[in-house]
Amino acid sequence: MMTFEDLSTQIQQALGDAEVSVLDRTGTMDHFTVKVISDAFEGKNLLDRHRMIYQALDAPMKDGRIHALEIQAKTRTEAQGG
Amino acid sequence: MSTPIEDEINKEIAEHKILIYGKGTKTAPQCGFTVETMEFFNKFGHPYELINVLPNPEKREALSKMTNWPTLPKVFINGQFYGDTDVLGPMEEKGELQPLLKAAFSDQAT
């Protein structure tokens, strides 16, 4: 099982400055929504931003600890703009 | 160069203006995200195709490699890969998706 903390830590290790918030969508701790705010997304389109997050979570996605992941990825500026 | 399975995928992508690779069929979808994606496109009223890749792990793997995207569903519009509704939703909000669909369906003759 992945804890919220494991998930956040793995994303932060990949994207140094990331602010991560995690939601358990189904109460089963394997369908998550992650909201990630990081300046590493600057100049990158959504596809590439999501790829960065998938890459950071490659192991738990492959071994099934994460079954489904909904992603929101914003830069700091975008997050402030609403 | 390309494998038969890649050729098959490329042909499917070329044949359908909106193509969803997902889990299950239109009448019997087998994944909440696939349903969400179908509902997303139902709003726009354009025809779309849903191809079930659950019975074909080899194709699923080939698709993930081609798109560098690990999850299903995978959406192609007019031959281009656009990820899933987490990408398409924000594009719709920014008004980027509508012109894309319009362009895809304006040249029906070609």
N, CA and C atoms of all chains as a GROMACS GRO file, in nm:
protein
  576
    1MET      N    1   0.083  -0.121   0.000
    1MET     CA    2   0.000   0.000   0.000
    1MET      C    3   0.087   0.126   0.000
    2MET      N    4   0.039   0.228  -0.066
    2MET     CA    5   0.106   0.358  -0.067
    2MET      C    6   0.040   0.449   0.036
    3THR      N    7   0.118   0.512   0.119
    3THR     CA    8   0.059   0.617   0.202
    3THR      C    9   0.065   0.749   0.125
    4PHE      N   10  -0.012   0.846   0.170
    4PHE     CA   11  -0.006   0.980   0.108
    4PHE      C   12   0.137   1.031   0.112
    5GLU      N   13   0.205   0.999   0.225
    5GLU     CA   14   0.340   1.050   0.244
    5GLU      C   15   0.437   0.989   0.142
    6ASP      N   16   0.427   0.855   0.123
    6ASP     CA   17   0.512   0.789   0.022
    6ASP      C   18   0.495   0.855  -0.114
    7LEU      N   19   0.369   0.877  -0.148
    7LEU     CA   20   0.337   0.934  -0.278
    7LEU      C   21   0.398   1.072  -0.294
    8SER      N   22   0.375   1.157  -0.193
    8SER     CA   23   0.428   1.293  -0.198
    8SER      C   24   0.580   1.290  -0.205
    9THR      N   25   0.642   1.204  -0.123
    9THR     CA   26   0.788   1.199  -0.118
    9THR      C   27   0.846   1.162  -0.255
   10GLN      N   28   0.784   1.062  -0.320
   10GLN     CA   29   0.837   1.020  -0.450
   10GLN      C   30   0.826   1.130  -0.554
   11ILE      N   31   0.717   1.205  -0.549
   11ILE     CA   32   0.702   1.314  -0.646
   11ILE      C   33   0.802   1.425  -0.614
   12GLN      N   34   0.818   1.452  -0.484
   12GLN     CA   35   0.911   1.559  -0.447
   12GLN      C   36   1.055   1.523  -0.479
   13GLN      N   37   1.088   1.394  -0.472
   13GLN     CA   38   1.224   1.353  -0.507
   13GLN      C   39   1.251   1.378  -0.655
   14ALA      N   40   1.148   1.363  -0.735
   14ALA     CA   41   1.165   1.382  -0.879
   14ALA      C   42   1.160   1.530  -0.917
   15LEU      N   43   1.070   1.602  -0.854
   15LEU     CA   44   1.050   1.744  -0.886
   15LEU      C   45   1.080   1.825  -0.759
   16GLY      N   46   1.203   1.860  -0.742
   16GLY     CA   47   1.253   1.918  -0.618
   16GLY      C   48   1.160   2.007  -0.538
   17ASP      N   49   1.101   2.108  -0.604
   17ASP     CA   50   1.030   2.211  -0.527
   17ASP      C   51   0.880   2.182  -0.514
   18ALA      N   52   0.838   2.061  -0.548
   18ALA     CA   53   0.695   2.037  -0.565
   18ALA      C   54   0.615   2.047  -0.435
   19GLU      N   55   0.500   2.112  -0.446
   19GLU     CA   56   0.398   2.104  -0.340
   19GLU      C   57   0.298   2.000  -0.386
   20VAL      N   58   0.277   1.899  -0.304
   20VAL     CA   59   0.192   1.788  -0.347
   20VAL      C   60   0.075   1.773  -0.251
   21SER      N   61  -0.046   1.765  -0.304
   21SER     CA   62  -0.156   1.722  -0.218
   21SER      C   63  -0.224   1.600  -0.280
   22VAL      N   64  -0.260   1.507  -0.195
   22VAL     CA   65  -0.310   1.377  -0.242
   22VAL      C   66  -0.449   1.352  -0.185
   23LEU      N   67  -0.534   1.296  -0.267
   23LEU     CA   68  -0.667   1.254  -0.224
   23LEU      C   69  -0.687   1.106  -0.256
   24ASP      N   70  -0.750   1.034  -0.168
   24ASP     CA   71  -0.786   0.895  -0.194
   24ASP      C   72  -0.928   0.898  -0.250
   25ARG      N   73  -0.944   0.859  -0.375
   25ARG     CA   74  -1.073   0.878  -0.442
   25ARG      C   75  -1.177   0.774  -0.401
   26THR      N   76  -1.130   0.656  -0.366
   26THR     CA   77  -1.226   0.547  -0.349
   26THR      C   78  -1.224   0.487  -0.208
   27GLY      N   79  -1.135   0.537  -0.122
   27GLY     CA   80  -1.124   0.481   0.011
   27GLY      C   81  -1.047   0.351   0.014
   28THR      N   82  -0.984   0.316  -0.098
   28THR     CA   83  -0.912   0.190  -0.104
   28THR      C   84  -0.761   0.211  -0.114
   29MET      N   85  -0.719   0.338  -0.111
   29MET     CA   86  -0.577   0.373  -0.117
   29MET      C   87  -0.505   0.322  -0.241
   30ASP      N   88  -0.576   0.308  -0.350
   30ASP     CA   89  -0.505   0.279  -0.475
   30ASP      C   90  -0.557   0.360  -0.594
   31HIS      N   91  -0.663   0.437  -0.571
   31HIS     CA   92  -0.709   0.533  -0.672
   31HIS      C   93  -0.688   0.673  -0.615
   32PHE      N   94  -0.592   0.744  -0.671
   32PHE     CA   95  -0.556   0.872  -0.611
   32PHE      C   96  -0.580   0.989  -0.705
   33THR      N   97  -0.602   1.104  -0.645
   33THR     CA   98  -0.590   1.229  -0.718
   33THR      C   99  -0.471   1.303  -0.661
   34VAL      N  100  -0.376   1.340  -0.744
   34VAL     CA  101  -0.266   1.422  -0.695
   34VAL      C  102  -0.270   1.560  -0.759
   35LYS      N  103  -0.253   1.661  -0.673
   35LYS     CA  104  -0.237   1.797  -0.723
   35LYS      C  105  -0.093   1.836  -0.697
   36VAL      N  106  -0.023   1.870  -0.803
   36VAL     CA  107   0.118   1.902  -0.789
   36VAL      C  108   0.143   2.044  -0.839
   37ILE      N  109   0.207   2.124  -0.754
   37ILE     CA  110   0.246   2.259  -0.794
   37ILE      C  111   0.398   2.264  -0.795
   38SER      N  112   0.454   2.294  -0.910
   38SER     CA  113   0.600   2.298  -0.919
   38SER      C  114   0.643   2.386  -1.034
   39ASP      N  115   0.751   2.459  -1.013
   39ASP     CA  116   0.804   2.541  -1.121
   39ASP      C  117   0.877   2.458  -1.226
   40ALA      N  118   0.899   2.329  -1.195
   40ALA     CA  119   0.958   2.240  -1.296
   40ALA      C  120   0.864   2.224  -1.416
   41PHE      N  121   0.736   2.262  -1.399
   41PHE     CA  122   0.639   2.250  -1.509
   41PHE      C  123   0.645   2.368  -1.605
   42GLU      N  124   0.719   2.471  -1.565
   42GLU     CA  125   0.728   2.593  -1.646
   42GLU      C  126   0.769   2.559  -1.790
   43GLY      N  127   0.693   2.609  -1.886
   43GLY     CA  128   0.729   2.589  -2.027
   43GLY      C  129   0.697   2.449  -2.080
   44LYS      N  130   0.632   2.367  -1.997
   44LYS     CA  131   0.599   2.230  -2.042
   44LYS      C  132   0.448   2.218  -2.059
   45ASN      N  133   0.404   2.148  -2.164
   45ASN     CA  134   0.260   2.129  -2.181
   45ASN      C  135   0.210   2.021  -2.085
   46LEU      N  136   0.078   2.008  -2.079
   46LEU     CA  137   0.018   1.916  -1.982
   46LEU      C  138   0.063   1.773  -2.002
   47LEU      N  139   0.076   1.733  -2.129
   47LEU     CA  140   0.120   1.595  -2.155
   47LEU      C  141   0.254   1.568  -2.089
   48ASP      N  142   0.348   1.660  -2.108
   48ASP     CA  143   0.481   1.639  -2.051
   48ASP      C  144   0.480   1.649  -1.899
   49ARG      N  145   0.399   1.739  -1.845
   49ARG     CA  146   0.389   1.750  -1.700
   49ARG      C  147   0.340   1.618  -1.639
   50HIS      N  148   0.237   1.562  -1.702
   50HIS     CA  149   0.183   1.437  -1.650
   50HIS      C  150   0.284   1.324  -1.666
   51ARG      N  151   0.359   1.326  -1.777
   51ARG     CA  152   0.463   1.224  -1.795
   51ARG      C  153   0.566   1.232  -1.683
   52MET      N  154   0.600   1.354  -1.640
   52MET     CA  155   0.698   1.369  -1.531
   52MET      C  156   0.647   1.304  -1.403
   53ILE      N  157   0.518   1.320  -1.378
   53ILE     CA  158   0.460   1.262  -1.256
   53ILE      C  159   0.451   1.110  -1.268
   54TYR      N  160   0.408   1.062  -1.385
   54TYR     CA  161   0.403   0.917  -1.406
   54TYR      C  162   0.541   0.855  -1.387
   55GLN      N  163   0.643   0.927  -1.437
   55GLN     CA  164   0.778   0.876  -1.427
   55GLN      C  165   0.822   0.865  -1.280
   56ALA      N  166   0.786   0.968  -1.203
   56ALA     CA  167   0.822   0.970  -1.062
   56ALA      C  168   0.756   0.853  -0.988
   57LEU      N  169   0.640   0.812  -1.038
   57LEU     CA  170   0.564   0.707  -0.970
   57LEU      C  171   0.567   0.575  -1.048
   58ASP      N  172   0.668   0.560  -1.130
   58ASP     CA  173   0.677   0.445  -1.220
   58ASP      C  174   0.665   0.312  -1.145
   59ALA      N  175   0.744   0.296  -1.037
   59ALA     CA  176   0.745   0.168  -0.965
   59ALA      C  177   0.608   0.133  -0.907
   60PRO      N  178   0.546   0.221  -0.826
   60PRO     CA  179   0.416   0.184  -0.769
   60PRO      C  180   0.306   0.170  -0.874
   61MET      N  181   0.322   0.233  -0.991
   61MET     CA  182   0.220   0.215  -1.094
   61MET      C  183   0.238   0.079  -1.160
   62LYS      N  184   0.362   0.039  -1.176
   62LYS     CA  185   0.388  -0.091  -1.241
   62LYS      C  186   0.348  -0.208  -1.152
   63ASP      N  187   0.378  -0.196  -1.022
   63ASP     CA  188   0.349  -0.311  -0.935
   63ASP      C  189   0.205  -0.309  -0.882
   64GLY      N  190   0.127  -0.209  -0.921
   64GLY     CA  191  -0.015  -0.211  -0.890
   64GLY      C  192  -0.054  -0.142  -0.760
   65ARG      N  193   0.047  -0.087  -0.689
   65ARG     CA  194   0.010  -0.014  -0.568
   65ARG      C  195  -0.077   0.107  -0.602
   66ILE      N  196  -0.049   0.165  -0.719
   66ILE     CA  197  -0.138   0.269  -0.770
   66ILE      C  198  -0.215   0.211  -0.887
   67HIS      N  199  -0.346   0.203  -0.872
   67HIS     CA  200  -0.426   0.150  -0.982
   67HIS      C  201  -0.468   0.262  -1.077
   68ALA      N  202  -0.505   0.374  -1.020
   68ALA     CA  203  -0.547   0.485  -1.105
   68ALA      C  204  -0.504   0.616  -1.042
   69LEU      N  205  -0.471   0.709  -1.130
   69LEU     CA  206  -0.416   0.835  -1.084
   69LEU      C  207  -0.478   0.949  -1.164
   70GLU      N  208  -0.539   1.040  -1.092
   70GLU     CA  209  -0.589   1.159  -1.159
   70GLU      C  210  -0.491   1.271  -1.126
   71ILE      N  211  -0.454   1.349  -1.226
   71ILE     CA  212  -0.344   1.443  -1.206
   71ILE      C  213  -0.386   1.587  -1.237
   72GLN      N  214  -0.345   1.677  -1.148
   72GLN     CA  215  -0.350   1.819  -1.181
   72GLN      C  216  -0.210   1.873  -1.161
   73ALA      N  217  -0.156   1.937  -1.263
   73ALA     CA  218  -0.017   1.984  -1.255
   73ALA      C  219  -0.010   2.131  -1.293
   74LYS      N  220   0.030   2.213  -1.198
   74LYS     CA  221   0.036   2.356  -1.223
   74LYS      C  222   0.170   2.416  -1.180
   75THR      N  223   0.208   2.524  -1.244
   75THR     CA  224   0.323   2.601  -1.194
   75THR      C  225   0.274   2.690  -1.081
   76ARG      N  226   0.368   2.746  -1.005
   76ARG     CA  227   0.328   2.834  -0.895
   76ARG      C  228   0.243   2.952  -0.944
   77THR      N  229   0.286   3.010  -1.055
   77THR     CA  230   0.213   3.125  -1.110
   77THR      C  231   0.070   3.086  -1.148
   78GLU      N  232   0.056   2.972  -1.214
   78GLU     CA  233  -0.078   2.927  -1.254
   78GLU      C  234  -0.164   2.897  -1.133
   79ALA      N  235  -0.103   2.839  -1.029
   79ALA     CA  236  -0.179   2.805  -0.909
   79ALA      C  237  -0.231   2.930  -0.840
   80GLN      N  238  -0.150   3.037  -0.842
   80GLN     CA  239  -0.194   3.162  -0.779
   80GLN      C  240  -0.304   3.228  -0.860
   81GLY      N  241  -0.295   3.212  -0.991
   81GLY     CA  242  -0.395   3.272  -1.078
   81GLY      C  243  -0.530   3.202  -1.068
   82GLY      N  244  -0.538   3.097  -0.991
   82GLY     CA  245  -0.664   3.028  -0.972
   82GLY      C  246  -0.660   2.898  -1.047
   83MET      N  247   1.077  -0.181  -4.020
   83MET     CA  248   1.090  -0.072  -3.923
   83MET      C  249   0.984  -0.085  -3.813
   84SER      N  250   0.860  -0.054  -3.848
   84SER     CA  251   0.756  -0.062  -3.745
   84SER      C  252   0.700  -0.205  -3.742
   85THR      N  253   0.653  -0.245  -3.625
   85THR     CA  254   0.600  -0.379  -3.607
   85THR      C  255   0.456  -0.384  -3.659
   86PRO      N  256   0.404  -0.504  -3.688
   86PRO     CA  257   0.265  -0.516  -3.735
   86PRO      C  258   0.166  -0.450  -3.639
   87ILE      N  259   0.197  -0.461  -3.510
   87ILE     CA  260   0.102  -0.406  -3.413
   87ILE      C  261   0.104  -0.253  -3.417
   88GLU      N  262   0.222  -0.196  -3.441
   88GLU     CA  263   0.231  -0.050  -3.456
   88GLU      C  264   0.159  -0.004  -3.583
   89ASP      N  265   0.174  -0.083  -3.690
   89ASP     CA  266   0.104  -0.051  -3.814
   89ASP      C  267  -0.048  -0.050  -3.792
   90GLU      N  268  -0.093  -0.150  -3.718
   90GLU     CA  269  -0.237  -0.160  -3.688
   90GLU      C  270  -0.283  -0.036  -3.610
   91ILE      N  271  -0.204   0.004  -3.511
   91ILE     CA  272  -0.239   0.122  -3.430
   91ILE      C  273  -0.240   0.248  -3.518
   92ASN      N  274  -0.136   0.263  -3.600
   92ASN     CA  275  -0.130   0.382  -3.686
   92ASN      C  276  -0.248   0.389  -3.781
   93LYS      N  277  -0.290   0.274  -3.829
   93LYS     CA  278  -0.405   0.269  -3.919
   93LYS      C  279  -0.531   0.311  -3.845
   94GLU      N  280  -0.548   0.261  -3.724
   94GLU     CA  281  -0.666   0.296  -3.644
   94GLU      C  282  -0.669   0.446  -3.613
   95ILE      N  283  -0.551   0.498  -3.578
   95ILE     CA  284  -0.542   0.641  -3.545
   95ILE      C  285  -0.580   0.726  -3.667
   96ALA      N  286  -0.537   0.680  -3.785
   96ALA     CA  287  -0.566   0.755  -3.906
   96ALA      C  288  -0.713   0.745  -3.945
   97GLU      N  289  -0.777   0.635  -3.908
   97GLU     CA  290  -0.915   0.611  -3.952
   97GLU      C  291  -1.020   0.685  -3.870
   98HIS      N  292  -0.987   0.720  -3.746
   98HIS     CA  293  -1.087   0.779  -3.658
   98HIS      C  294  -1.043   0.915  -3.609
   99LYS      N  295  -1.131   1.014  -3.629
   99LYS     CA  296  -1.099   1.152  -3.589
   99LYS      C  297  -1.081   1.160  -3.438
  100ILE      N  298  -1.170   1.092  -3.366
  100ILE     CA  299  -1.152   1.082  -3.221
  100ILE      C  300  -1.143   0.933  -3.189
  101LEU      N  301  -1.033   0.895  -3.131
  101LEU     CA  302  -1.012   0.754  -3.099
  101LEU      C  303  -0.972   0.739  -2.952
  102ILE      N  304  -1.046   0.656  -2.882
  102ILE     CA  305  -1.013   0.628  -2.743
  102ILE      C  306  -0.967   0.483  -2.732
  103TYR      N  307  -0.848   0.463  -2.683
  103TYR     CA  308  -0.806   0.328  -2.643
  103TYR      C  309  -0.839   0.314  -2.496
  104GLY      N  310  -0.927   0.219  -2.463
  104GLY     CA  311  -0.971   0.210  -2.326
  104GLY      C  312  -0.994   0.067  -2.282
  105LYS      N  313  -1.069   0.056  -2.174
  105LYS     CA  314  -1.100  -0.074  -2.118
  105LYS      C  315  -1.248  -0.102  -2.135
  106GLY      N  316  -1.280  -0.203  -2.214
  106GLY     CA  317  -1.420  -0.237  -2.237
  106GLY      C  318  -1.471  -0.179  -2.368
  107THR      N  319  -1.600  -0.196  -2.389
  107THR     CA  320  -1.663  -0.148  -2.511
  107THR      C  321  -1.761  -0.037  -2.478
  108LYS      N  322  -1.815   0.027  -2.583
  108LYS     CA  323  -1.910   0.136  -2.560
  108LYS      C  324  -2.030   0.090  -2.478
  109THR      N  325  -2.078  -0.031  -2.509
  109THR     CA  326  -2.196  -0.079  -2.438
  109THR      C  327  -2.161  -0.142  -2.304
  110ALA      N  328  -2.036  -0.186  -2.290
  110ALA     CA  329  -1.994  -0.246  -2.164
  110ALA      C  330  -1.854  -0.199  -2.123
  111PRO      N  331  -1.845  -0.069  -2.090
  111PRO     CA  332  -1.714  -0.019  -2.046
  111PRO      C  333  -1.674  -0.085  -1.914
  112GLN      N  334  -1.543  -0.107  -1.897
  112GLN     CA  335  -1.498  -0.181  -1.780
  112GLN      C  336  -1.409  -0.098  -1.688
  113CYS      N  337  -1.416   0.034  -1.702
  113CYS     CA  338  -1.331   0.118  -1.619
  113CYS      C  339  -1.396   0.255  -1.608
  114GLY      N  340  -1.398   0.308  -1.487
  114GLY     CA  341  -1.459   0.438  -1.463
  114GLY      C  342  -1.400   0.548  -1.549
  115PHE      N  343  -1.269   0.540  -1.572
  115PHE     CA  344  -1.204   0.645  -1.651
  115PHE      C  345  -1.246   0.637  -1.798
  116THR      N  346  -1.270   0.516  -1.845
  116THR     CA  347  -1.316   0.500  -1.983
  116THR      C  348  -1.457   0.560  -1.996
  117VAL      N  349  -1.542   0.534  -1.898
  117VAL     CA  350  -1.676   0.592  -1.897
  117VAL      C  351  -1.667   0.745  -1.896
  118GLU      N  352  -1.581   0.798  -1.809
  118GLU     CA  353  -1.563   0.942  -1.797
  118GLU      C  354  -1.523   1.003  -1.932
  119THR      N  355  -1.436   0.932  -2.003
  119THR     CA  356  -1.386   0.981  -2.131
  119THR      C  357  -1.497   0.978  -2.236
  120MET      N  358  -1.579   0.872  -2.235
  120MET     CA  359  -1.691   0.865  -2.328
  120MET      C  360  -1.789   0.979  -2.300
  121GLU      N  361  -1.818   1.001  -2.171
  121GLU     CA  362  -1.912   1.109  -2.135
  121GLU      C  363  -1.857   1.244  -2.177
  122PHE      N  364  -1.726   1.259  -2.162
  122PHE     CA  365  -1.660   1.383  -2.201
  122PHE      C  366  -1.686   1.413  -2.348
  123PHE      N  367  -1.670   1.311  -2.434
  123PHE     CA  368  -1.686   1.334  -2.577
  123PHE      C  369  -1.833   1.334  -2.620
  124ASN      N  370  -1.920   1.270  -2.544
  124ASN     CA  371  -2.064   1.276  -2.576
  124ASN      C  372  -2.114   1.419  -2.580
  125LYS      N  373  -2.059   1.504  -2.493
  125LYS     CA  374  -2.100   1.646  -2.488
  125LYS      C  375  -2.084   1.715  -2.622
  126PHE      N  376  -1.979   1.677  -2.695
  126PHE     CA  377  -1.945   1.753  -2.816
  126PHE      C  378  -2.025   1.707  -2.937
  127GLY      N  379  -2.080   1.586  -2.928
  127GLY     CA  380  -2.166   1.540  -3.036
  127GLY      C  381  -2.092   1.487  -3.158
  128HIS      N  382  -1.960   1.481  -3.153
  128HIS     CA  383  -1.886   1.423  -3.265
  128HIS      C  384  -1.875   1.272  -3.246
  129PRO      N  385  -1.872   1.200  -3.356
  129PRO     CA  386  -1.855   1.055  -3.342
  129PRO      C  387  -1.715   1.021  -3.291
  130TYR      N  388  -1.707   0.918  -3.210
  130TYR     CA  389  -1.576   0.871  -3.166
  130TYR      C  390  -1.574   0.719  -3.166
  131GLU      N  391  -1.455   0.665  -3.170
  131GLU     CA  392  -1.441   0.521  -3.165
  131GLU      C  393  -1.374   0.483  -3.034
  132LEU      N  394  -1.420   0.375  -2.974
  132LEU     CA  395  -1.355   0.321  -2.855
  132LEU      C  396  -1.300   0.183  -2.888
  133ILE      N  397  -1.172   0.167  -2.870
  133ILE     CA  398  -1.112   0.036  -2.895
  133ILE      C  399  -1.069  -0.025  -2.763
  134ASN      N  400  -1.116  -0.146  -2.739
  134ASN     CA  401  -1.088  -0.217  -2.614
  134ASN      C  402  -0.951  -0.284  -2.624
  135VAL      N  403  -0.858  -0.246  -2.538
  135VAL     CA  404  -0.726  -0.310  -2.545
  135VAL      C  405  -0.704  -0.411  -2.432
  136LEU      N  406  -0.805  -0.426  -2.347
  136LEU     CA  407  -0.790  -0.524  -2.238
  136LEU      C  408  -0.756  -0.665  -2.286
  137PRO      N  409  -0.821  -0.713  -2.396
  137PRO     CA  410  -0.788  -0.850  -2.440
  137PRO      C  411  -0.652  -0.860  -2.507
  138ASN      N  412  -0.582  -0.750  -2.526
  138ASN     CA  413  -0.460  -0.750  -2.606
  138ASN      C  414  -0.345  -0.677  -2.535
  139PRO      N  415  -0.282  -0.745  -2.438
  139PRO     CA  416  -0.176  -0.682  -2.359
  139PRO      C  417  -0.058  -0.634  -2.444
  140GLU      N  418  -0.033  -0.704  -2.554
  140GLU     CA  419   0.078  -0.667  -2.640
  140GLU      C  420   0.054  -0.531  -2.704
  141LYS      N  421  -0.071  -0.510  -2.745
  141LYS     CA  422  -0.109  -0.383  -2.806
  141LYS      C  423  -0.105  -0.271  -2.701
  142ARG      N  424  -0.148  -0.305  -2.580
  142ARG     CA  425  -0.150  -0.209  -2.472
  142ARG      C  426  -0.007  -0.159  -2.444
  143GLU      N  427   0.087  -0.255  -2.445
  143GLU     CA  428   0.228  -0.224  -2.422
  143GLU      C  429   0.284  -0.139  -2.536
  144ALA      N  430   0.249  -0.176  -2.660
  144ALA     CA  431   0.298  -0.102  -2.776
  144ALA      C  432   0.248   0.042  -2.772
  145LEU      N  433   0.122   0.058  -2.733
  145LEU     CA  434   0.063   0.192  -2.724
  145LEU      C  435   0.134   0.277  -2.619
  146SER      N  436   0.164   0.215  -2.505
  146SER     CA  437   0.231   0.289  -2.398
  146SER      C  438   0.368   0.336  -2.445
  147LYS      N  439   0.437   0.250  -2.520
  147LYS     CA  440   0.568   0.287  -2.572
  147LYS      C  441   0.558   0.399  -2.673
  148MET      N  442   0.462   0.387  -2.765
  148MET     CA  443   0.448   0.486  -2.872
  148MET      C  444   0.416   0.624  -2.817
  149THR      N  445   0.338   0.627  -2.709
  149THR     CA  446   0.293   0.756  -2.657
  149THR      C  447   0.376   0.803  -2.537
  150ASN      N  448   0.461   0.714  -2.484
  150ASN     CA  449   0.532   0.744  -2.361
  150ASN      C  450   0.433   0.785  -2.252
  151TRP      N  451   0.328   0.705  -2.239
  151TRP     CA  452   0.218   0.736  -2.148
  151TRP      C  453   0.169   0.603  -2.090
  152PRO      N  454   0.178   0.585  -1.958
  152PRO     CA  455   0.158   0.450  -1.903
  152PRO      C  456   0.012   0.406  -1.885
  153THR      N  457  -0.083   0.500  -1.884
  153THR     CA  458  -0.217   0.461  -1.841
  153THR      C  459  -0.319   0.459  -1.954
  154LEU      N  460  -0.431   0.394  -1.928
  154LEU     CA  461  -0.548   0.397  -2.016
  154LEU      C  462  -0.655   0.480  -1.945
  155PRO      N  463  -0.747   0.541  -2.012
  155PRO     CA  464  -0.755   0.548  -2.158
  155PRO      C  465  -0.650   0.642  -2.219
  156LYS      N  466  -0.631   0.624  -2.348
  156LYS     CA  467  -0.546   0.712  -2.427
  156LYS      C  468  -0.630   0.769  -2.540
  157VAL      N  469  -0.625   0.900  -2.557
  157VAL     CA  470  -0.710   0.965  -2.657
  157VAL      C  471  -0.626   1.023  -2.771
  158PHE      N  472  -0.669   0.992  -2.892
  158PHE     CA  473  -0.609   1.053  -3.011
  158PHE      C  474  -0.715   1.137  -3.082
  159ILE      N  475  -0.679   1.261  -3.116
  159ILE     CA  476  -0.767   1.344  -3.196
  159ILE      C  477  -0.694   1.382  -3.323
  160ASN      N  478  -0.756   1.350  -3.436
  160ASN     CA  479  -0.697   1.382  -3.565
  160ASN      C  480  -0.553   1.332  -3.575
  161GLY      N  481  -0.528   1.214  -3.524
  161GLY     CA  482  -0.396   1.154  -3.538
  161GLY      C  483  -0.296   1.194  -3.431
  162GLN      N  484  -0.334   1.289  -3.345
  162GLN     CA  485  -0.243   1.336  -3.241
  162GLN      C  486  -0.282   1.280  -3.105
  163PHE      N  487  -0.182   1.250  -3.025
  163PHE     CA  488  -0.208   1.198  -2.891
  163PHE      C  489  -0.233   1.313  -2.793
  164TYR      N  490  -0.342   1.301  -2.716
  164TYR     CA  491  -0.374   1.406  -2.619
  164TYR      C  492  -0.392   1.353  -2.477
  165GLY      N  493  -0.340   1.236  -2.447
  165GLY     CA  494  -0.346   1.188  -2.308
  165GLY      C  495  -0.486   1.142  -2.270
  166ASP      N  496  -0.536   1.197  -2.159
  166ASP     CA  497  -0.668   1.157  -2.111
  166ASP      C  498  -0.747   1.282  -2.069
  167THR      N  499  -0.858   1.260  -1.998
  167THR     CA  500  -0.943   1.376  -1.966
  167THR      C  501  -0.876   1.473  -1.868
  168ASP      N  502  -0.772   1.428  -1.796
  168ASP     CA  503  -0.699   1.524  -1.712
  168ASP      C  504  -0.625   1.628  -1.795
  169VAL      N  505  -0.596   1.593  -1.919
  169VAL     CA  506  -0.534   1.688  -2.011
  169VAL      C  507  -0.643   1.760  -2.091
  170LEU      N  508  -0.743   1.682  -2.137
  170LEU     CA  509  -0.847   1.739  -2.224
  170LEU      C  510  -0.938   1.836  -2.148
  171GLY      N  511  -0.966   1.805  -2.021
  171GLY     CA  512  -1.053   1.893  -1.942
  171GLY      C  513  -0.998   2.035  -1.933
  172PRO      N  514  -0.873   2.051  -1.886
  172PRO     CA  515  -0.814   2.184  -1.882
  172PRO      C  516  -0.804   2.250  -2.021
  173MET      N  517  -0.783   2.168  -2.125
  173MET     CA  518  -0.778   2.224  -2.262
  173MET      C  519  -0.915   2.281  -2.300
  174GLU      N  520  -1.020   2.208  -2.259
  174GLU     CA  521  -1.156   2.256  -2.287
  174GLU      C  522  -1.181   2.388  -2.214
  175GLU      N  523  -1.139   2.392  -2.086
  175GLU     CA  524  -1.159   2.515  -2.007
  175GLU      C  525  -1.090   2.635  -2.070
  176LYS      N  526  -0.972   2.610  -2.128
  176LYS     CA  527  -0.898   2.720  -2.189
  176LYS      C  528  -0.946   2.749  -2.331
  177GLY      N  529  -1.044   2.672  -2.376
  177GLY     CA  530  -1.098   2.695  -2.511
  177GLY      C  531  -1.009   2.641  -2.621
  178GLU      N  532  -0.917   2.551  -2.586
  178GLU     CA  533  -0.823   2.500  -2.686
  178GLU      C  534  -0.877   2.378  -2.759
  179LEU      N  535  -0.971   2.309  -2.696
  179LEU     CA  536  -1.016   2.182  -2.751
  179LEU      C  537  -1.117   2.200  -2.865
  180GLN      N  538  -1.208   2.298  -2.845
  180GLN     CA  539  -1.316   2.316  -2.942
  180GLN      C  540  -1.263   2.342  -3.083
  181PRO      N  541  -1.167   2.436  -3.100
  181PRO     CA  542  -1.114   2.457  -3.236
  181PRO      C  543  -1.046   2.334  -3.294
  182LEU      N  544  -0.985   2.257  -3.206
  182LEU     CA  545  -0.918   2.135  -3.249
  182LEU      C  546  -1.017   2.035  -3.308
  183LEU      N  547  -1.131   2.019  -3.238
  183LEU     CA  548  -1.234   1.927  -3.285
  183LEU      C  549  -1.297   1.980  -3.412
  184LYS      N  550  -1.317   2.112  -3.415
  184LYS     CA  551  -1.376   2.174  -3.532
  184LYS      C  552  -1.288   2.148  -3.654
  185ALA      N  553  -1.160   2.167  -3.635
  185ALA     CA  554  -1.066   2.145  -3.745
  185ALA      C  555  -1.067   1.999  -3.787
  186ALA      N  556  -1.074   1.910  -3.688
  186ALA     CA  557  -1.070   1.767  -3.719
  186ALA      C  558  -1.190   1.725  -3.803
  187PHE      N  559  -1.305   1.787  -3.776
  187PHE     CA  560  -1.427   1.744  -3.844
  187PHE      C  561  -1.468   1.834  -3.960
  188SER      N  562  -1.386   1.934  -3.991
  188SER     CA  563  -1.423   2.024  -4.099
  188SER      C  564  -1.378   1.970  -4.234
  189ASP      N  565  -1.277   1.884  -4.233
  189ASP     CA  566  -1.225   1.833  -4.361
  189ASP      C  567  -1.265   1.687  -4.380
  190GLN      N  568  -1.395   1.663  -4.367
  190GLN     CA  569  -1.447   1.526  -4.377
  190GLN      C  570  -1.411   1.459  -4.508
  191ALA      N  571  -1.395   1.542  -4.613
  191ALA     CA  572  -1.372   1.486  -4.746
  191ALA      C  573  -1.236   1.416  -4.754
  192THR      N  574  -1.140   1.465  -4.680
  192THR     CA  575  -1.004   1.412  -4.694
  192THR      C  576  -0.984   1.280  -4.623
   0.00000   0.00000   0.00000
